[in-house]
Amino acid sequence: MTPLLWAAGGTGFTFLMTTLGSAMVFLFRKEITPAIQKIFLGFAAGVMIAASVWSLLIPAIEEAQSAGNIGWIPAAGGFLLGVIFLITLDSLLPHLHPDYANQAAAQAEGITSSWKRTTLLVMAVTLHNIPEGMAVGLSFALAAQYGDNPALYTSAMALAMGIGIQNFPEGAAISLPLKQEGLTAKKAFLSGSMSGVVEPIFGILTVLIAGFIQPFMPWLLSFAAGAMMYVVVEELIPEAHLGEHSNAGTLGVMAGFLIMMILDVALG
């Protein structure tokens, strides 16, 4: 039960931060500027890039090598499987990415559905919260395998902290556009908050799965890394640079990467 409780606590924190970020809809009376949106998106991308490398791929390689295997094979194989998994979800799940330059021109992706625009916007954020929950859950599952090494728990907590920090602006980045779409502040807050509920769900599920297939832990860690990197390259970075050229999104990426790197190295 210990890794489950740790994973529940870690992903519960990330969910809480999404909820707190969504609550910004009660404080902002005017619509958020595209520049701020780009900073939020870029920051999330930077955190996820750093987390994919330091918290997932490097531990996956080290775990494989400690078992006497070739480190890069599960790292590369799991990474590719994670990308394929997200491509499949991206192709099937109806969702809509906000186009901050031209909201009316934004086109829904995935299977054609009759869902409202607001639902499709929430599904887009929910889609990339899935690998975040998996990453945090797997980090605590790995730490549980080596219970005598507290550094692994602090590393997992650093990952949860980093994901949680980027979830705060992410929560605001979904609830505020929902309000602009016509939802009341209360409904926009609830929708933004619920977009993060998949993190504890998938975090706990991955811990349960990892408990049965521990030898495949390097594959699972790199799987989560591949899924997160797909989200970064396919969604976050392009959306952070929509419209006229600016450095806002780029600076957001740099800041997110720097903070997550510091957290992982200092606490891990």
N, C-alpha and C positions, 0 to 999 in steps of 0.2 A: 504493500500500500504506500510505502514511502515515496517511490518515484511518481506515483499517481498524485499524491498530495502536493509534491513539489511542482509537478507539471500544472496541476490545477491552480496552484498559487501563482505561478509565473504567467500563465496565459490569462488568469483572472485579472492580473495587474495590467496586461496589455489591453484587455477588454475594457477595464476601468478607464484607462487613458483615452481610448476611443470615445467612451461615453462623456468624459470630461471635455474632450475636444468638441464633440457634437453640441455640448451645452453652450458653446460660444454663440450659437444662433440666437440666444436670448440677450446677448450683450451687443451684438453688431446690428444696428438699425439699418445701415446701408449695405449694399452688396459689396462683397470683398473684391478688391481690385485684381485684375489679371496678373500683375506683378507678384502680389502676395501669394496667389494660387500657384504660380510657377515656383516660388521659393519653397512652399509646402511640398509640392510634388518632387522637386529636386532633392530636398532634404530626405524624403522617404527613400528615394532611389539610392542616395549615398549610403544611408544606413544599411539598406539591404545588400548592396554590393560588398561592403566591408564585412557584414555578418556572414555572407555566403563564403567568403574566403577564410576569415579568421575563426569563425565559430562552427563552420560546417565542413568545408573542403579539407582544410589542414588537419582537423581532428579525424576525418575519414581516412586520410592517407596514413596518419600515424597509427590509427587503430588497425588498419590492414597490415601495416608493416610489423606491428607488435605481434600479430598472429602468424608471422612468417610468410605473408603473401606479398605480391607486388602491389605497391601502394597506388599507382596510377590507374590500375584496371578498375577497381570498384569506384574510384573517384570519377573517372571518365564515364563508365557505364551507368552509374547512378545518376550522374548529371544529365546525360542524354535522356534517360527514362523520365526524369523530372520535367525536362523540356517538352517531351512528347505528351506527358500527362496534362500539362497546362495548355498545350496547343489543342488537345482534344477538348478540354473544358471550354476553352475560348471559342472553339468552333461550334459547340453544342449549346452552351448556356446563353440564353438571350440576355444581352446587356448593352449598355450605352455609355460610351465615354464622353464626358462633357467637353465640348469644343468652346474654350473660353474666348476664342476670336470670333466665332459665329455660332451661337447656340442653335439657331434654326437649321444650320447645315449639318449638325451632328447626326450620324447614321447609326442605327442599331446594328449589332453584330450577333452572331449565333443563329440558332434556329428561329425562324419567323414566329412571332407570338403576338397576342393582343394585349400584352402587358402595357401599363401606362409608362410614360417617360420616367416618372419618378422611381418606379419599381426597377426599371432598366438601369438607371443611374446607381441605385443601391447595389444591384447585382454586380456591376462592374467593380466596385470596391470590395464586395464580399469575395469575388473571385481571387483577388490577390491577397486577401487576408488568410486564405487557406494555407499556402506554404509558410506563412509567418507562424501560424499556430503549430504546424508540423515541426518547424525548426526549433521552437522553444521546447516542445514536448520531447523531441529526440535528444536535445542537449541534456535535459534532466535524466532521460533514460540512460544515456551514456555515463553520466556521473554516478548513477545508481549501480552500474556494473563495477565501478571501482570506488566503493564506499569509503575506502581508507584514504582517498585522495580528495581532500576538501577543495583543492584548486579547481577541480572539474565543476563542483557546485557553484563556486564563485564565478566561473566562466559562464555557466548556464544562466546565472542571475544577471550577469553583465549583458548577455544576449537579450533576456527578457526586458531588462531596463532600456536597452537601445531600441528594441522594437516598440516598447511602450512610449518612449519619448517621441518617436516618429508617428505613432498613432494619434498623438494629441492634435497636431496640425492636420493629420489626415481626417480625423473626425470632423474638424471644422470645415475641411475642404469638401466634404460630402453634404453636411447638414446645411451649410449656407447656400449652395446651389439649389438644394431641394426647396428651400424657402423662396428662392427666386423663381422656381418653377410653379409656385402658387400654393405650396403647403403652408399650413400654419406653423408657427415656431415650435409648438409642442410636437406636431407630427414629424416635422423635419428632424427634431432632436431624437425622437424615438427611432426613426428610420436610420439615421446616422449611427446611433448607438448599436442597433441590432445588426448592422453590417459587420460588426466586430465579434459577434457571438460565435462565429465559426472558429475563431482562434482557440478558445478553450475546448470546443468539441473535437477539433482535429488534433489538438495537442494531447488530449487524453487518449484519443483513439490510437495515435502513433505510439504512445507509451505502452498501451496494451499489446499492440502488434509486435513492438520491439522485444517485449518480454518473451515471446514465443520464438522469435527468429533472431536471437542475439548475434549469431555469426554473420548476419547480413547487415549489421549496424553501419559499417562503412558505406554500403550501398544506400541505405536509408538517409544517412546524413547528406551524401552528395545528391541524392534525389531531391531533398528539400532545397539544396543550393541551386540546382538546375531550375527548379520551379520558380524560385525567387528571382533568379537572373533573367528568366524569360519575361516575368512581369516588368522588371526594370527596363529591359531593352525594347519590349513590345509596347508598353503603355506609359510608364512613368516619365522616362526621359523624353520621348516624343511630345507628351502633353506638357512637359515643363518648358518646351521651346516653341509652342504654338504662337502664331501671330508674328508681329514684327520682332526682329532680332533684339535680344537683350541678354545681359549677363545674369539676370535674376535666377533663372533655373540652374545655370552652371554653378553659381556660388552656393545655391542650396545643396547641390550634389556634393560639392567639396566639403561643406560644413557637416553634412550628415555622415560622410565617409570618415572625416577626421574624428568626430565625436564617438562613432561606433568603434573605430580603431583604438582610440584611447581607452574606452571602457573595457574592451576585450583584453588589451595588453596589460592595463593597470590592474584589473580585477582577476584576470585569468592566470 
